[in-house]
């Protein structure tokens, strides 16, 4: 019996080590692809977070949705005249055996636009709604208008390309965050960044808040 238990234990440890090794290889491959994608777009890449993004955007709902937040795999620079950062964002919800890791792909823009504070939360992400975004809220397309009043409709129209992602959009100060569920595939990132830049241009074209 002891021999059988030892064989099972060694097998389990071996399988765990193989899984960790595979995850490391997959992470390195993804980072190489992100760096290549960023280079073609004129953006720089850092596997770590050189901007302390969890503090920089601490006032946003997603940054306060759980504990142990971290950002990594950061693409940054100017795209279509906008100062953008695209990164993977992770946080944990719950504790102990009920602890869950949640992952989002974020595109952040620091703009010069006069934007009111607003949040539209995609109805397709019901499971992960943070406490600050719960409760009754009117709908604007596929989003729930959590804060921002009439400006939420304008925000939903500008970011309509993200309606199927699903993604949440929040404005605070002159910053805009587009948060999509799950890590983004490197091949999809150019389209998402272009869509975000187009949405920002649409907001600028409309001038000040409604």
C-alpha angles and dihedrals in degrees: 000000000000091000091051091049090050092050091050091048093049090047092051092048091048092050090049092051091048090050092050091048091050092049090051092051091048091049093051091048092050092049092052089051092048090050091051092047091049092048091054089051095047093252129130123232133217123177089206128051109265094176104051087239096179089064096036091058097029091126092064119098096239092054090058098041095100142344137281094035120186138172127208143156093052123189112191143169138078122318122179088347093305124117102232139177122191117189148150113259124198133182138162128237123200129002139259118000090350094056113126130190115222125196132199136175110226133197112192127189127189104204141174092233122125095237126172118224107271141155131195114186119199113242090219091071099062095139096061102041106142118229093254090058098047128103134060116327136164119255126242106185108305092342134087111228100227098168138354104063116219092000089071092073091053089048092051091050094049093048096039091125088071094055094103098041092064104239138163123220126205132176123199124167104330094325128103126198124194109192119191123191113255131004113306121243109245090234090058097047099083091057093047093049091048090049091050091050090050091050091051090050089052090053091049092049091057092054122211128007119294 
